[in-house]
Each structure stands twice: as structure tokens, then as C-alpha cells.
Amino acid sequence: MRAAVFDSTTATPGAWPSIEEIPRPEPRPGEVLIKVRACGVCRTDLHIVERDLKPLEPRIIPGHQIVGEVVEGATATLPAGTRVGVSWIGGVDGDCWFCRHGMENLCDHPVFTGYSVNGGYAEFAAVRADFANPLPAGLEPIHAAPLLCAGVIGFRSLRVAGVERGERVGLYGFGSSASLAIRILHAWDCQVYVVTRGEQHRKVAESLGAAWVGDEDAKPPVELDRAITFAPAGKVVVAALAALRKGGVVAINAIHLDQMPAFDYDRLLWGERQLRSVANMTRQDARDFLTLARDLNFRPAVATFSLDDANRALEAVKHETAEGSAVIML
């Protein structure tokens, strides 16, 4: 099969994965083989190929927003031809303290799709059957792919932040995840305030009904009940804290964050304001979000790329030039 393979020992900037012919994977017991139809390109993929995240394998096929069809290893719950989605968490041990206490996203021995096991920048992928989520009918692969990480992790971020109906919520950074989260917030009758550096992202936020939009140096005109930061920059977290009411929460949606600058505790954190990090997601998050996406008729804007253009798709994510979520179509 054809696949985009990232070799951490030889890759260079802008030429991260290379297109190769490799053997089609054989599903092991408990796995299904899926024919990949689409794979979303996530900023986490960029962190992997730029080595912001330490390589776990010398050679890996990236991609963890996979949409495909079961072709081998079918089960009673996943018969052949079932359309499924696979996300970042590709497996957990099920036995650690966190798994036994309903926090599988914090599992001590997780499997990460496209990071510790091969992902979806390929024609086929072997995945754990219990982490393959059947997709709602009518959701096309091109639209489903961005939902599987950007959508699910954005949804979990709202949960971690404790967002309640009718609140004032700040979104710091406005890429794929935030552009999906704003639709949920509107369904919850929240007022949304967006701070983002990119002019194109500001235009998108305005078009999606944000109550207010400002650049990276702007401060929302009201105190926020909750804020979610999507940019991998510590200074953004401090800016979000500065806009928060007493008792409010900032949830940091980033798997990698540069150094956070020093800040004034008395002015920014005191008053029972809270900082929380968002780590991965659970299968229940995915199920709940996909049901919500179906009910809200999610059809995210996408920019499509071929497998041969995987590096160009990663460049579009890096430089925020894609008009919509980047998706590799196979």
C-alpha cells in the first residue's frame, strides 16, 4: 500500500513524511483493518514531525483523524463495510488506576494513533476494534475527519472548563478545534469572544457569529466566565487569565506548550480562578460528541489534499493558510 512515512532520523523541515510503498498491515486479534477514505491533519501531527513531541518510534505513519470502512477482522458490532472513525487515543491498558476510575484519557500505558502506532496517512490502517467509533449515517468522510480530534478535543475542553449554558466564553486561537467548539457554544446559548492572531481566522470567527473578535493583543470587553486556549503559547494562557472573572476557569487545549511567562498571582489567579489542562479524550467523549455533531448537522469547512501532498497539508497547518480543516483524501 501507499503511505506517508515519517522517519525521525532523516526527515527535514518541509519534507517530513515521504511517500512509500509498504506492506499492507495484517490485523491482530482484537483489531480491524480499515480502508482509509480520509484523514484529518492536526496540529499534533505537526508537533510530531517537527519533534516538539519526542519520537516514540523511529518510523511512523502519522494521522489520527481517520475515517474508513472495515474490510477485515469484522465483528458482530463492526460488520464488514461499517464506516468508522479513529481518533488520537487508539487504546488503553484498562487496568491502571485511571482506567479503573473512569479516566482512560489519563491511562498510564496508552496507545496514540499516528504516534506510537501507525495512523491514517495511508491507504489502510489496522486499529483496535474497541476504539473504532461507528459514524452516524449521512456524515461524509470529508466532513467527519476533522471531528475526530479537533471536534472531540474541543468538546472535551468545554467539559473541562465547566461551561454552562448562557455563559460568556473566550476562545484563544481559532483554528479547526475552536471553529467547531463555537457551534456547540451557540447551541448552548453562550456568548463567544474570540482572540486570535490570524486575520483570516478573525474573519471566520465573525462569520460564525462570535459576539466579539480581537487580535492577539486585544482583551475582550467583558469578564469571561470560562476561556479555552488553543494556541501552543504560554503567553496566551496568561492573557486568558487576565480576562477571567473571579471563580472562572481557563482550560488549556494543547499537547505542547512553550514556556509560560511569569505572572502576577494576586491580580490574575487569586480569587479562586483555575487553570486546567486538557489531556486526550475518552471514548465516551467521542460518542457524545459524534451524537451532538449529528444532531447539530455539523459540516465543517475543509481544505482537501492528496496523500502525495501530505507535506503541503502540514505546511498549511503550520502557517494557518488552509481555508478550513486540512484533510487528506484517499
CORHUWO-V290002 format. One record per residue. N is the residue number from 1. RES is the residue in three letters. SS is DSSP state (A for helix, B for strand, O for the rest). PSI is psi in whole degrees, -180 to 180 (999 if undefined). Layout:
BEGIN
[[N/RES/SS/PSI] [N/RES/SS/PSI]]
END
This chain:
BEGIN
[[1/MET/O/163] [2/ARG/B/140] [3/ALA/B/154] [4/ALA/B/112] [5/VAL/B/127] [6/PHE/B/120] [7/ASP/B/111] [8/SER/O/-14] [9/THR/O/-18] [10/THR/O/-15] [11/ALA/O/147] [12/THR/B/159] [13/PRO/O/131] [14/GLY/O/-13] [15/ALA/B/59] [16/TRP/O/-77] [17/PRO/B/155] [18/SER/B/148] [19/ILE/B/123] [20/GLU/B/159] [21/GLU/B/119] [22/ILE/O/163] [23/PRO/O/144] [24/ARG/O/136] [25/PRO/O/148] [26/GLU/O/121] [27/PRO/O/135] [28/ARG/O/170] [29/PRO/O/132] [30/GLY/O/-3] [31/GLU/B/159] [32/VAL/B/150] [33/LEU/B/129] [34/ILE/B/143] [35/LYS/B/115] [36/VAL/B/130] [37/ARG/B/-32] [38/ALA/B/152] [39/CYS/B/121] [40/GLY/B/152] [41/VAL/O/119] [42/CYS/O/155] [43/ARG/A/-28] [44/THR/A/-36] [45/ASP/A/-41] [46/LEU/A/-41] [47/HIS/A/-35] [48/ILE/A/-51] [49/VAL/A/-23] [50/GLU/O/3] [51/ARG/O/21] [52/ASP/O/-33] [53/LEU/O/130] [54/LYS/O/130] [55/PRO/O/134] [56/LEU/O/-23] [57/GLU/O/143] [58/PRO/O/-32] [59/ARG/B/131] [60/ILE/B/147] [61/ILE/B/114] [62/PRO/O/177] [63/GLY/O/118] [64/HIS/O/24] [65/GLN/B/72] [66/ILE/B/131] [67/VAL/B/129] [68/GLY/B/-173] [69/GLU/B/139] [70/VAL/B/125] [71/VAL/B/-21] [72/GLU/B/154] [73/GLY/O/23] [74/ALA/O/147] [75/THR/O/178] [76/ALA/O/-34] [77/THR/O/-16] [78/LEU/O/72] [79/PRO/O/161] [80/ALA/O/137] [81/GLY/O/-9] [82/THR/O/131] [83/ARG/B/126] [84/VAL/B/160] [85/GLY/B/141] [86/VAL/B/135] [87/SER/O/-165] [88/TRP/O/-49] [89/ILE/B/111] [90/GLY/B/2] [91/GLY/B/154] [92/VAL/O/166] [93/ASP/O/-26] [94/GLY/O/-8] [95/ASP/O/-18] [96/CYS/O/170] [97/TRP/A/-41] [98/PHE/A/-43] [99/CYS/A/-40] [100/ARG/A/-12] [101/HIS/O/26] [102/GLY/O/22] [103/MET/O/56] [104/GLU/A/-20] [105/ASN/A/-18] [106/LEU/A/17] [107/CYS/O/141] [108/ASP/O/-23] [109/HIS/O/66] [110/PRO/O/163] [111/VAL/B/130] [112/PHE/B/118] [113/THR/B/130] [114/GLY/O/9] [115/TYR/O/-56] [116/SER/O/-19] [117/VAL/B/159] [118/ASN/O/144] [119/GLY/O/-146] [120/GLY/O/9] [121/TYR/O/60] [122/ALA/B/165] [123/GLU/O/-28] [124/PHE/B/155] [125/ALA/B/137] [126/ALA/B/126] [127/VAL/B/157] [128/ARG/B/130] [129/ALA/A/-36] [130/ASP/A/-3] [131/PHE/A/16] [132/ALA/O/115] [133/ASN/B/117] [134/PRO/B/138] [135/LEU/O/145] [136/PRO/O/144] [137/ALA/O/143] [138/GLY/O/-5] [139/LEU/O/109] [140/GLU/O/150] [141/PRO/A/-40] [142/ILE/A/-33] [143/HIS/A/-27] [144/ALA/A/-35] [145/ALA/A/-50] [146/PRO/A/-18] [147/LEU/A/-23] [148/LEU/A/-16] [149/CYS/O/-60] [150/ALA/A/-43] [151/GLY/A/-49] [152/VAL/A/-44] [153/ILE/A/-31] [154/GLY/A/-42] [155/PHE/A/-46] [156/ARG/A/-36] [157/SER/A/-39] [158/LEU/A/-38] [159/ARG/A/-45] [160/VAL/A/-37] [161/ALA/A/-14] [162/GLY/O/31] [163/VAL/O/133] [164/GLU/O/155] [165/ARG/O/135] [166/GLY/O/5] [167/GLU/O/169] [168/ARG/B/118] [169/VAL/B/131] [170/GLY/B/137] [171/LEU/B/118] [172/TYR/B/109] [173/GLY/O/141] [174/PHE/O/61] [175/GLY/O/-150] [176/SER/A/-46] [177/SER/A/-47] [178/ALA/A/-36] [179/SER/A/-21] [180/LEU/A/-38] [181/ALA/A/-34] [182/ILE/A/-30] [183/ARG/A/-37] [184/ILE/A/-44] [185/LEU/A/-39] [186/HIS/A/-38] [187/ALA/A/-26] [188/TRP/O/13] [189/ASP/O/32] [190/CYS/O/151] [191/GLN/B/132] [192/VAL/B/130] [193/TYR/B/123] [194/VAL/B/130] [195/VAL/B/120] [196/THR/O/150] [197/ARG/O/-29] [198/GLY/O/129] [199/GLU/A/-41] [200/GLN/A/-40] [201/HIS/A/-36] [202/ARG/A/-40] [203/LYS/A/-41] [204/VAL/A/-44] [205/ALA/A/-41] [206/GLU/A/-43] [207/SER/A/-25] [208/LEU/O/9] [209/GLY/O/24] [210/ALA/O/141] [211/ALA/O/-28] [212/TRP/B/145] [213/VAL/B/134] [214/GLY/B/165] [215/ASP/O/-178] [216/GLU/O/-16] [217/ASP/O/0] [218/ALA/O/157] [219/LYS/O/132] [220/PRO/O/149] [221/PRO/O/-3] [222/VAL/O/161] [223/GLU/O/138] [224/LEU/B/144] [225/ASP/B/-40] [226/ARG/B/157] [227/ALA/B/144] [228/ILE/B/128] [229/THR/B/131] [230/PHE/O/-19] [231/ALA/O/139] [232/PRO/O/48] [233/ALA/O/125] [234/GLY/A/-34] [235/LYS/A/-25] [236/VAL/A/-37] [237/VAL/A/-43] [238/VAL/A/-39] [239/ALA/A/-39] [240/ALA/A/-42] [241/LEU/A/-39] [242/ALA/A/-18] [243/ALA/O/2] [244/LEU/B/143] [245/ARG/B/166] [246/LYS/B/139] [247/GLY/B/0] [248/GLY/B/175] [249/VAL/B/136] [250/VAL/B/123] [251/ALA/B/127] [252/ILE/B/109] [253/ASN/O/84] [254/ALA/O/131] [255/ILE/O/-18] [256/HIS/O/135] [257/LEU/O/134] [258/ASP/O/179] [259/GLN/O/135] [260/MET/O/130] [261/PRO/O/159] [262/ALA/O/146] [263/PHE/O/164] [264/ASP/O/108] [265/TYR/A/-47] [266/ASP/A/-38] [267/ARG/A/-33] [268/LEU/A/-30] [269/LEU/O/-33] [270/TRP/O/157] [271/GLY/O/23] [272/GLU/O/30] [273/ARG/O/152] [274/GLN/B/143] [275/LEU/B/129] [276/ARG/B/143] [277/SER/B/152] [278/VAL/O/118] [279/ALA/O/108] [280/ASN/O/-157] [281/MET/O/166] [282/THR/O/166] [283/ARG/A/-33] [284/GLN/A/-38] [285/ASP/A/-47] [286/ALA/A/-45] [287/ARG/A/-46] [288/ASP/A/-42] [289/PHE/A/-43] [290/LEU/A/-36] [291/THR/A/-43] [292/LEU/A/-42] [293/ALA/A/-39] [294/ARG/A/-47] [295/ASP/A/-33] [296/LEU/O/2] [297/ASN/O/52] [298/PHE/O/129] [299/ARG/O/76] [300/PRO/O/148] [301/ALA/O/138] [302/VAL/B/154] [303/ALA/B/121] [304/THR/B/149] [305/PHE/B/152] [306/SER/B/166] [307/LEU/A/-38] [308/ASP/A/-24] [309/ASP/A/26] [310/ALA/A/-40] [311/ASN/A/-36] [312/ARG/A/-36] [313/ALA/A/-42] [314/LEU/A/-38] [315/GLU/A/-39] [316/ALA/A/-37] [317/VAL/A/-43] [318/LYS/A/-45] [319/HIS/A/5] [320/GLU/O/45] [321/THR/O/-13] [322/ALA/O/135] [323/GLU/O/79] [324/GLY/O/-179] [325/SER/B/134] [326/ALA/B/131] [327/VAL/B/128] [328/ILE/B/125] [329/MET/B/136] [330/LEU/O/999]]
END
